[in-house]
Protein backbone atom coordinates (compact mmCIF):
# COMPACT_ATOMS: atom_id res chain seq x y z
CA UNK A 1 0.00 0.00 0.00
CA UNK A 2 2.80 2.44 0.86
CA UNK A 3 4.57 1.61 -2.42
CA UNK A 4 1.34 2.39 -4.29
CA UNK A 5 1.08 5.69 -2.46
CA UNK A 6 4.61 6.76 -3.37
CA UNK A 7 4.04 5.79 -7.00
CA UNK A 8 1.04 8.10 -7.15
CA UNK A 9 2.50 11.62 -7.32
CA UNK A 10 -0.94 13.24 -7.30
CA UNK A 11 -1.74 11.71 -3.92
CA UNK A 12 1.59 12.85 -2.48
CA UNK A 13 0.95 16.36 -3.76
CA UNK A 14 -2.45 16.50 -2.05
CA UNK A 15 -1.13 14.99 1.19
CA UNK A 16 1.60 17.65 1.31
CA UNK A 17 -0.96 20.36 0.48
CA UNK A 18 -3.31 19.20 3.27
CA UNK A 19 -0.40 18.94 5.73
CA UNK A 20 0.64 22.45 4.80
CA UNK A 21 -2.91 23.58 5.57
CA UNK A 22 -2.80 21.92 9.00
CA UNK A 23 0.57 23.50 9.78
CA UNK A 24 -0.69 26.90 8.61
CA UNK A 25 -3.66 26.69 10.96
CA UNK A 26 -1.28 26.05 13.84
CA UNK A 27 1.17 28.80 12.85
CA UNK A 28 -1.52 31.47 12.40
CA UNK A 29 -3.82 30.36 15.22
CA UNK A 30 -3.51 33.64 17.13
CA UNK A 31 -4.53 35.66 14.08
CA UNK A 32 -7.25 33.35 12.78
CA UNK A 33 -9.11 32.28 15.92
CA UNK A 34 -10.50 33.76 19.10
CA UNK A 35 -9.09 31.63 21.92
CA UNK A 36 -8.36 33.27 25.28
CA UNK A 37 -7.01 29.93 26.50
CA UNK A 38 -3.97 29.97 24.18
CA UNK A 39 -2.09 32.32 26.47
CA UNK A 40 -3.66 30.92 29.65
CA UNK A 41 -2.36 27.39 29.11
CA UNK A 42 1.12 28.63 28.24
CA UNK A 43 1.52 30.16 31.67
CA UNK A 44 1.56 28.79 35.22
CA UNK A 45 -2.19 28.34 35.15
CA UNK A 46 -2.71 25.87 38.01
CA UNK A 47 -3.37 28.58 40.61
CA UNK A 48 -4.95 31.19 38.34
CA UNK A 49 -8.55 31.98 37.56
CA UNK A 50 -9.85 31.18 34.10
CA UNK A 51 -9.57 34.09 31.69
CA UNK A 52 -12.67 36.07 30.85
CA UNK A 53 -14.15 34.76 27.62
CA UNK A 54 -17.13 35.15 25.33
CA UNK A 55 -18.70 31.66 25.29
CA UNK A 56 -20.56 32.09 22.00
CA UNK A 57 -17.55 33.53 20.18
CA UNK A 58 -15.34 30.79 21.62
CA UNK A 59 -17.82 28.13 20.47
CA UNK A 60 -17.98 29.54 16.93
CA UNK A 61 -14.19 29.67 16.69
CA UNK A 62 -13.81 26.12 18.00
CA UNK A 63 -16.38 24.92 15.44
CA UNK A 64 -14.53 26.78 12.69
CA UNK A 65 -11.10 25.47 13.68
CA UNK A 66 -12.32 21.91 14.23
CA UNK A 67 -14.06 22.01 10.83
CA UNK A 68 -10.92 23.20 9.05
CA UNK A 69 -8.79 20.56 10.76
CA UNK A 70 -11.40 17.90 10.00
CA UNK A 71 -11.67 18.75 6.31
CA UNK A 72 -7.91 18.74 5.87
CA UNK A 73 -7.56 15.51 7.88
CA UNK A 74 -10.29 13.84 5.83
CA UNK A 75 -8.45 14.97 2.70
CA UNK A 76 -5.31 13.24 3.94
CA UNK A 77 -7.21 10.08 4.87
CA UNK A 78 -8.85 9.94 1.43
CA UNK A 79 -5.55 10.69 -0.35
CA UNK A 80 -3.86 7.84 1.48
CA UNK A 81 -6.56 5.16 1.31
CA UNK A 82 -8.77 6.21 -1.65
CA UNK A 83 -11.86 4.62 -0.09
CA UNK A 84 -15.15 6.44 0.17
CA UNK A 85 -16.38 4.06 2.90
CA UNK A 86 -13.41 4.99 5.09
CA UNK A 87 -14.03 8.67 4.40
CA UNK A 88 -17.68 8.40 5.48
CA UNK A 89 -16.74 6.38 8.56
CA UNK A 90 -14.08 8.93 9.53
CA UNK A 91 -16.54 11.78 9.01
CA UNK A 92 -19.01 10.20 11.40
CA UNK A 93 -16.26 9.62 13.95
CA UNK A 94 -15.18 13.26 13.71
CA UNK A 95 -18.78 14.41 14.17
CA UNK A 96 -19.43 12.19 17.19
CA UNK A 97 -16.13 13.15 18.83
CA UNK A 98 -16.85 16.82 18.21
CA UNK A 99 -20.26 16.64 19.87
CA UNK A 100 -18.99 14.70 22.88
CA UNK A 101 -15.83 16.79 23.39
CA UNK A 102 -17.66 20.09 22.94
CA UNK A 103 -20.23 19.10 25.55
CA UNK A 104 -17.44 18.10 27.96
CA UNK A 105 -15.43 21.26 27.29
CA UNK A 106 -18.29 23.72 27.75
CA UNK A 107 -19.70 21.65 30.61
CA UNK A 108 -16.40 22.05 32.42
CA UNK A 109 -16.31 25.77 31.67
CA UNK A 110 -19.86 26.65 32.63
CA UNK A 111 -20.93 24.06 35.18
CA UNK A 112 -17.79 23.56 37.27
CA UNK A 113 -17.06 25.94 40.10
CA UNK A 114 -13.35 25.30 39.61
CA UNK A 115 -12.81 23.07 36.59
CA UNK A 116 -10.05 20.50 36.40
CA UNK A 117 -7.52 22.44 34.32
CA UNK A 118 -5.76 19.32 33.05
CA UNK A 119 -9.03 17.88 31.78
CA UNK A 120 -9.95 21.23 30.23
CA UNK A 121 -6.51 21.47 28.60
CA UNK A 122 -6.67 18.02 26.98
CA UNK A 123 -10.28 18.19 25.86
CA UNK A 124 -9.56 21.58 24.28
CA UNK A 125 -6.45 20.16 22.67
CA UNK A 126 -8.46 17.43 20.94
CA UNK A 127 -10.87 20.09 19.69
CA UNK A 128 -8.27 22.49 18.28
CA UNK A 129 -5.48 20.17 17.10
CA UNK A 130 -5.71 17.45 14.43
CA UNK A 131 -4.91 14.70 16.93
CA UNK A 132 -7.56 12.34 15.60
CA UNK A 133 -5.63 12.15 12.33
CA UNK A 134 -2.65 10.84 14.29
CA UNK A 135 -4.89 8.19 15.80
CA UNK A 136 -6.90 7.27 12.71
CA UNK A 137 -4.09 6.84 10.16
CA UNK A 138 -2.20 4.11 12.03
CA UNK A 139 -5.47 2.42 13.00
CA UNK A 140 -6.65 2.34 9.39
CA UNK A 141 -3.25 1.10 8.19
CA UNK A 142 -3.37 -1.65 10.78
CA UNK A 143 -6.90 -2.59 9.73
CA UNK A 144 -5.83 -2.77 6.08
CA UNK A 145 -2.87 -4.99 6.93
CA UNK A 146 -5.02 -7.20 9.12
CA UNK A 147 -7.61 -7.62 6.35
CA UNK A 148 -4.91 -8.61 3.84
CA UNK A 149 -3.66 -11.36 6.16
CA UNK A 150 -7.10 -13.00 6.40
N, C-alpha and C positions, 0 to 999 in steps of 0.2 A: 504494500500500500504506500509506503514512504517513497519507494522508487518511482511509483506511478506519479506521485505528487511532484517530485523533483523533475520528472520528464515533462510535466505540464507547466510551461512558463506562465501561462495566463493565470493559473491558480496561485502561483507564487507571487505574481504581481499584485493580485487582489489581497492576498494574505498580508503582504507588506503594506499595502495601502490601508487596510483596516487596522493593522498594528500601529501605523503612523497616526491614525485617527484617535486610537486609544491613548497613545502617548501624548498627543496634543491636548486632549481633554485634561489629562493630569497636569501638564505644564501650565496651561492657561486657566486652571480651576479658579483662581482668585478673581480673574477678570470675567469669567463666563458665568459663575454661579454665586448666588447668595448662600453663604454658609458661615454663620458666626462661630461654628464649632471648629473650623480649620485652625484658627489661632488658639482657641481654648485648649485643644488636645495636644498642642505643641508646647504647652507650658506645664508648670507643676500644678496640675489641675485637681489633684486629690483633695485639697483642703479649700478649694475655691467654690464660689457659687457659680451656677450655670450662667452663661452670658444671656443678656436680654435678646430675645429673638421674636421675629414675626412668624408665627406658626404657619399661616397660609402661604406666605412667600417661601418659607423653608420647604414646605410640602411641594409646591410647584417646582422649585429648583431641584429637589430630589427626584421628582418624577421625570423632569427633563434630563437630568444627568443619567439616571438609571436607564431611561429610554435610549439615549445615545450610546451608552456602553452596551446595552442589550443588542441594538441593531448592528453595531460593529462586531460584537462577539458572535452573533448569529451568522454574519457574513463570513467570519473566519471558519466557523463550524461547517458551513455549507461549502466553502472553498476547499476545505480539507477532505470532507467525506462525500460530497456531491449526492446526498440523499435527502429527498424532500421529507420523508418520514422522520428522519432524525432532526431536521429543522423544525418541524411541527412539534415534535416531542420536546425539544429544547425550548421552544417558545412558550409552551404551556408551563414548563418548569420555571422559567424566568417569571412568568406572570404569577404563579402560585407563591414563589419565594418573595416576590415584591410585595404582594398583599400581606403575607405573614410578617415579614420583616418591618414593613411600614407600620403595621398595627403595634408591633412590639416597641419600635422606636418611639412613636408618638405616645404610646401608653406609658412608657418610662418617663417621657418628658412631662406629660400633663397630669398623670395620675399617681406619681411617686412624690412623696414629700422631699426626699433626698434620693434621687435615682442612683443605682449602681453605675458608677462612671465607666468601669471596665466593660460592663454589658452594653452600655450606651455606645461606647467607642467601637466595639466590634460589630454590633448590629449596624451602626452607621457606616462602618467600613464596607460591609457587604452591600450596602445600598449605593455607595458612591464609587466603589472600585470594581473593576471587572474580575472579581475573584471567582465567580462561578465558571468563567471560561477556563481558568486554571484547574478547576475540578472536573469539568465536563470533558475536556479534550482527552486527558489520560483515561477517563472512564470509558469513553466511546472507543478509543483505540483498543483498550483491553477487551471490550465487548466484541469488537470486530475480530480480534485475534482468537478469542474464545470460540466464536461461531465458526471460524475456519477450521479449528481443530476437530470439531464435531462431525 
